[in-house]
Amino acid sequence: MPANSYPGEFEQMVLVAVLRLRQDAFALSIIRELDRVVGREVSRGALYRALDRLESKGLVKWEVEEGGPERGGKRRRRFRLTGAGLAIVRKCYEAQQRLWVGLEPELDRGTP
């Protein structure tokens, strides 16, 4: 990913959800986290497309976890950020923080 480039809004949300969930970053957990925290309903297909894009950019990796009896032995993928993924999340966070500085009066006023 070029140095002056940022992932899109949805990709950023997915990256942050993976970071928040740590060892529990499975597809269904990510979907639930985005719904719970952001109020955004996400289909499994949309999530996997985003995760595939993020993987191709080197921002996430995944590993297969064997399924236990509660899953009928079905395997699942656990996602994690790469070093580059964590760096881009940090970069996005810092950029957003800088953009919001000084806007409190505008937000409090309630009109543009």
MOPEVEN-V577831 format. One record per backbone hydrogen bond with DSSP energy under -0.5 kcal/mol. CO is the residue of the C=O (numbers start at 1). NH is the residue of the N-H. E is the energy in kcal/mol with one decimal. If there is no record, write none. Layout:
co=CO nh=NH e=E
co=CO nh=NH e=E
This chain:
co=2 nh=5 e=-1.9
co=8 nh=12 e=-2.6
co=9 nh=13 e=-2.2
co=10 nh=14 e=-2.4
co=11 nh=15 e=-2.5
co=12 nh=16 e=-2.5
co=13 nh=17 e=-2.5
co=14 nh=18 e=-2.5
co=15 nh=19 e=-2.2
co=16 nh=20 e=-2.8
co=17 nh=21 e=-2.4
co=18 nh=22 e=-1.4
co=21 nh=24 e=-2.6
co=22 nh=25 e=-1.3
co=24 nh=26 e=-2.1
co=25 nh=79 e=-3.3
co=26 nh=30 e=-2.7
co=27 nh=31 e=-2.5
co=28 nh=32 e=-2.4
co=29 nh=33 e=-2.4
co=30 nh=34 e=-2.5
co=31 nh=35 e=-1.9
co=32 nh=36 e=-3.0
co=33 nh=37 e=-2.9
co=33 nh=38 e=-0.5
co=34 nh=38 e=-1.4
co=34 nh=39 e=-0.9
co=34 nh=40 e=-1.8
co=35 nh=39 e=-0.7
co=39 nh=41 e=-0.6
co=43 nh=47 e=-2.2
co=44 nh=48 e=-2.7
co=45 nh=49 e=-2.2
co=46 nh=50 e=-2.1
co=47 nh=51 e=-2.9
co=48 nh=52 e=-2.4
co=49 nh=53 e=-2.2
co=50 nh=54 e=-2.7
co=51 nh=55 e=-2.3
co=52 nh=56 e=-2.4
co=53 nh=57 e=-1.4
co=54 nh=59 e=-2.9
co=54 nh=60 e=-0.8
co=55 nh=58 e=-1.6
co=59 nh=82 e=-2.1
co=61 nh=80 e=-2.4
co=63 nh=78 e=-3.0
co=65 nh=76 e=-2.2
co=68 nh=71 e=-1.5
co=68 nh=73 e=-2.4
co=69 nh=72 e=-1.4
co=71 nh=74 e=-1.6
co=73 nh=67 e=-0.7
co=76 nh=65 e=-3.4
co=77 nh=27 e=-0.6
co=78 nh=63 e=-2.0
co=80 nh=61 e=-2.5
co=82 nh=86 e=-2.5
co=83 nh=87 e=-2.2
co=84 nh=88 e=-2.2
co=85 nh=89 e=-2.1
co=86 nh=90 e=-2.4
co=87 nh=91 e=-2.4
co=88 nh=92 e=-2.6
co=89 nh=93 e=-2.6
co=90 nh=94 e=-2.6
co=91 nh=95 e=-2.2
co=92 nh=96 e=-2.5
co=93 nh=97 e=-2.4
co=94 nh=98 e=-2.2
co=95 nh=99 e=-2.1
co=96 nh=100 e=-1.8
co=97 nh=101 e=-0.9
co=98 nh=101 e=-0.5
co=100 nh=103 e=-2.1
co=103 nh=107 e=-2.5
co=104 nh=108 e=-2.9
co=105 nh=109 e=-1.8
co=106 nh=110 e=-1.1
